[in-house]
């Protein structure tokens, strides 16, 4: 390097500026929520690289990649949409849920008709008059009841977060398609004409929503197809029937109508892999299927990882788990360990809770039974105030920092009571690392290792932190 003469004055500033830029580009920001303290997605002081020593090391491997993420969120039930639409603070609540100043929810699960959470009497999109017996051509099909408050809420959410995607799932077929001729309980009718009609039902639903400017990213044929309850909309749909509907009618109908909506199967608990496995063993059905969906109410959370290993070309969606009065206090540990971290480490592209918003009475529940002590992600009180429940922060530590099309990166796995972690790289190159300290008896020291640098942190007991690294 030549330093003599006037060149020195030119070279040295360039060296200094370059050095400053390198230091400024590498940063790690931190947000923390804890069960026992006052931190609720609280931003802490940014971290600087340190030396390394023994202890827990969360080494982020950018070169070892797993699944792409579709989104994080909850279900927009009829009751939830009713609560949001009629809230005195609707605009602020919607920002809290879908906006960048809130938690940027990126995936919604939309029931196709009635569930056990209703602001109005339960319905489907092809309900008939008492003197009508069937409607195989869907002449009575209408989404009019969704237009009262569900569709306006979806449109507002999409305006706030255009990246939001939607999965739609029925809790029941129209009553005339069922053995009981009732929305509550019963089984889907056998017979090709009913299977063809159900495929047409999905096509018309997707097209009707498209006319509203709403794209449906994916559909499941039936919520919890092994469950029947005479207190609210439910329906048994055997795996054989689900297979045949997809293979013979729904898949071909989507192709014929130019519909790109994904078809996802099962949508029930971790405790049974045979339902989805049996369907995927049929190549005629499997060709139309994107993946399988799972709930938390039975079985082990690592079931999805094993299922992925058996069917590596099919995606995993985690689609339902509810918070409720049964969980003591502000408990974030279970949801982070089992769902947000546990499901994404086991190949889930989505993690979704049940109702996104309920009222003081765990509802409304007009004309239906079912869960009477479920909580929403938020509670909207009668006086207009809201409570952000633990689920809000469990979702937020993911959705606020891990964006659609992020890819999961490799991080180590320690013991059940040690630190749990998962990492993702966003399309902008930023890396979000989510770390949980599940212990209730002590804080936990650890290092995050990335790009040859080490960042030390002490996470309080029963706390979760999201670290965002930019370089």
N, C-alpha and C positions, 0 to 999 in steps of 0.2 A: 504493500500500500504506500502510495506516495503522499507524504504529509507536508512537504515543503511548499513554500510560496502560498499563493491565494487558494490553492485547492484545499488546504486544511480547513479554511472557513466554510467550504462547501460540504466536505465529507463529514465532519464531526456533527453538525446539526442533523444530517440524514441518519447517522448512526443512533443518535439520541432519540430522534422521533420514532425510528423503527423499534427501538427497545421499549419505549413507552407504549406503543401500539400493541406489542406482544403481551405486555403485562396487563393492559386494559382489556384485551379480548377474552382472557380466561377468567371466568367468574363462576361462583356457585352460590345461588340464593337458596334460602331455607324458609319453609312454612311448617308450623307445628300445631297439632291438636292433641290434647291430653284428656284422659277420663276424669282426673281428680283435680285439675287446676283450672285456670281461666283461659288457657290458650284454645282458640277456635280458629283454625286456619290463620294463625298469627304469623306474620312475616318477622323473621329474626335477622340478626346481623349476617351479612354475607360472609362466606368463608374464604380464607386464603390458603394456599398450599402450605403444608407443614412437612416435617420429617416423619418417618415411619418407624413403628416399633411393633412389638408383639401385641396380639389381641385379635379381635374380630376385624377382618378385612373384607369389605364388600368390593370385590374387584369386578369392574364393569368391562366386559369383553365386547367391543364393537364388532368384532369379526365373526362372532357366533350368534346367529340370529334365529328367531323362531317365528311366531305368527304375527300378522299385521292386525292392528286394533281397529275395530269398527266404531265402538263408542261405549259410553257409560251413562246410565240414567235410571229410569223407573217407568212405571205404567201410568198412562193417562186413562184411568177408568172413567166411567160416566160420572161417578161421584167426585173424582178428582177434578175433572173439567168443570163440573157444576160449581165446586168450591172456588176454583180459580176465577171463573167467569163472573161470579157474583161478588167477589171480594171488593171491599172498599179500596184496598191497596193493590189492586190487580197489577198495574204497570210495574210497581216496585217489586212485587213478588216474582213476576215473570223475569225481571232483570236478575233477581237473586238466583233464580233457577237456571236461566239460559244465557245470561249475559256475561261478558268478561269480568265485570265487577263482582259477579257472583261466582257460580261454579261451572258455567259453560256446559251444561248437560248436552250430550251429543247423540244420545239414542233414546227413543221413546218406544214403548210397547203399547200398542193400541188395541184394546178389545174390539172385536167386530160384533157389536151389540151388547147384550146384557151380561153382567157378572154378579157377584155378591156385594158389589158396591155401586149403588144407583142413586142418582139425584132425581130420577123419574122411574116409572114402572119399567121393568126390563123388556127388551124388544130385540128382534132381529131385523134384517133388511127385506124380509119377504114374509111378513105376518099376514095371515088370511082372515077373512070374515068367517063366522061360524058355519055358513052354508057352503063355503069353499072347501074342497078336499085336497087339492094339490095345485101346484103351479110350476110344472116342469119347464116351461119356457120363460119363467121369471117375469111374467107380465106385471106383477105387483111389486117388483123390486124397487126399493127407494132408500136413499140415505138421508131423507129429510130430517129425521130425528137427530142425526149427528150434526146437522147444520144449526141447531138451536144454540149450542155452546161448545161442542167438541171441536168442530172445524174452525170456528173463530179463534180458539185457544191455540190450535196447531198453527194457524196462519201467523198469529202473533209471535209464537215461539220461533218459527222459521224466519221471520223478519229480524228477530234479535240474533239468531244463530243460523245462518243459511246452511251451515254444514250439518245441521241436525238431520238424522235419518230415522225412519219409522218402520217397525215390524208390526204387522197386524195378525191377530189370532182370535178365532171365535171360541167362546165358552160353550156354545151350542149351535147346532144347525137350526133352521126354522122348524117349528114344531111339527109341521106336516111331513118332514123328512125323517121323523123319529118313531120308534115303536110305541111310545107313550102318547104321542100327539101333544106333548107338553114341552115347554122350554126347560122345565126342572126335571133332572134325572133322565133315565131312559137310555136307549141305544140308537145309533144310526141305523136306518132301514137298510136291509140287504136288497140288492137289486140294481142292475145296471142303470135303470132310468134315474134312480136317486143319486147314484154316483156321478152320472153325467150332469144332473141338475146342480149338484154341489160344486162341481168344477165351474159351471156357468156362473154360479153365485160369486165365486172368487173373481172371475174375470170381470163381471159387472161392477163389483166393489172397487177393484183397482182402477177401472176405467172411470168410474164416477168420481173417485178421488183425484184422478189426473185432471178431470175437467175443473176441479176446484184449485188446480195448481199444486197439488200435493202428490209427491211420488212415494209409493210404497216400496221400501227397500227389500223387504222379505215378508213371507207369510208362513205361519204354521197352520196345519189343517185343523188342529184341535188342542186347546189347552187341557192339560192333564187328562189324556184320553182313557186312562184306566179308572177314572173317578166318576162316580154318579152320586148326586145328592138331591133329595126331593125338596130342599129348602131354597135352592137358587139355581140359576142356569148352569147345567153340567150335561155331559153326554159321554157315554162309552163309545169309543171308536177303536175297534180291534186293529192290530197291526196289519192283518190281512186286508182289511178294508182300506186303511190308509195307503198301503202299498198299491192296491188296485186302482184307487182314485188317482193317485199320482201317475202311475204307469199308463193307464188306459185313457185318462180324461184330462187331468189338470196339466200335466206336462205338455201333451200335444196341444191343448187349448192355449197355453201361454205362447207356444211357438207359432200357432196359427194367427194369433192376434198381436204378434210382435211385442209381447210383454216380457220385460227383462227382470221382473221381480224374482227374487230367490225363493226357492222352496226349502223349508227347514222342517225336519220331522221330530216326532216324539213330544217334546215340551212337557216333560214330567220329571220325576225325582231321580236322584243319583242311584237309587237302589235297584234299578232294573236296566241292564244293558241289552237284554234280549230283544225288546220291542224294536229299538232302532237298528240293532244288529240284523234282525231278521229282514227288515225292509231293505237294508243296504246290500244284503246277500243276493237280492234280485237285481240283476244288471239292467233289466228293462225299467225298473223304478229308479235305481241309483243314478242313471244318466241324467235325470232331471233334478237331483237333490244336491243342494249346496252343503248341508250339514245337519247337525242335530242340536236340540235345545234341552236345557236341564234346569231343574229346580232343587231347592235345598232341603226339602222337608222329609227326606229319607235317604240313607246311604252315606257314603264317604265322599268328601269333596275331591279326592284325587281320582275318583272314578273317571272323570273326563280325560285325564291324562292317559289312563289305560285304554280308554275307548279310542282316543286319537292314535295311539300306537297300532291299534287294530285296523283303523281306517284313516291312514295319514293324509289321504287326499280330500277328506271331508272336514269342514270347519266345525268348531265347537262354539256354541252360543250359551251363555248363562243368562237365563231370562226371568227368574223370579225367586225372591226371598223377601219375607216381610219382617219388619220390626214390629214390636208389640210390647204390651205392658208386662209380659213375662220376662223381659230383659231388665235387670236391676240397674237403675241409675243411668248415667251417660256412659254407656259401655261401647267403646269403639274396637276393643281387642278382637272379639269374635268376628265381626264383619270384615275387619282388615285382614286378619290371619286366614280366614276360611274363604272369603269372597274376593275382595279387591286384589289381594296378593295371591291367595291360594288358588283361585280360579284362573287368573291370568298365567300363573306358573304352570297350570295344567291345561294350557292351550286355548282358553276362552278368548274369543274376539270381542265379546260384550260382557259386561256385568251390570245387571239391572235389578233394582229392588221392585217391590210391589207398588202400592199407590204412591203417587208423587205428592198428593196433598189430601188430607182428611180434616174433618172438623173436630170440635171438642169431644164429640160422642163417637169417635172412630167411624164416621160415616160421611154423608148420609147413606142409608140402606133402605130405600123405598121399595117395599114389596118383596124383600128378600131376607133370607137368613144368612148363615155363614159366619165368618170370623167377627166377633164382637169386641175384640180387644187388640186389633191390628192398628199400628201407627202408620202414618204417612211419612214421607221424607220430610215434609213440613206439616205443621198443624196450623190451620187457619181458624182463629177464634172468632166467636160471635161479635166481639167488639171491634173486629178488624185487625187486631194484632196477630202476629205470627210467631211460632216457635220453630226454630230450626233444630230438628231432632238429630240424634247421633248419625242416622243414615245420610243426612245432608253432608256431613263432613267426611264420612266414609266414602261417599261418591266423589265429593269435591277434591279430595286428595289425589284422585285419578283424573277426573274429567277436566279440571281446571288447568292441568299441566300436560296431559297425554292426549294428543289430538287424533282425530280419525286418520288412518293410514300410518300411524306410528308403528314401529316394529319393536318387538320385545328383544332385548339383549340378554346375554348370559350373565348371571350373577350367582354366587355360591349359595348353597343351602346349608343352614346350621340346624341345631336341635330344636325341638318343639318349643321350648321355653327360652331360646336364645333369639337374637335378632332375626327377623324375617325381611326379605327384600325382593324387589322386582324393579327392572329398569327398562326404559323405552327410549328409542331415538325418534324424534319428530322429523318431519320433512324439512324443517328449517335447520336441522343439524343439532338442535338442542337435545339434551338428554335429561329425562326425568327419572330420578331414582327415589323409590318409595320405600321407607324403612319403618318397621314396627318394633317397638320394645314391648313385648307382652307381659313382662314380669311385673308383679305388684309389690315387690320387696326391694327393688333397687333400680337406680339409673344404669344406663348401659353405655360404655365407651366403645367406639368403633372408628374405623377408617374407611373412607370411600376412595378407591384407587381407580383412576381413569386417565388415559393418555399420559401415563408415566408420572402423574402427580398424585399426592396423597392429601386428603382432607379429613381432619379429625373432628369428631363431634361427640357430645354426650347427650343422649336422649333420655328424658325423664321416664320414670316407670309408667306403664300403661299409656304410652304416647306413640303417635305416628308423625313422621316428618316426610315431606316431599322436598327433595333437593333438585334444583334445576341448574344444570351445568351448560355453559356456553363457551365455546372456544373458536 
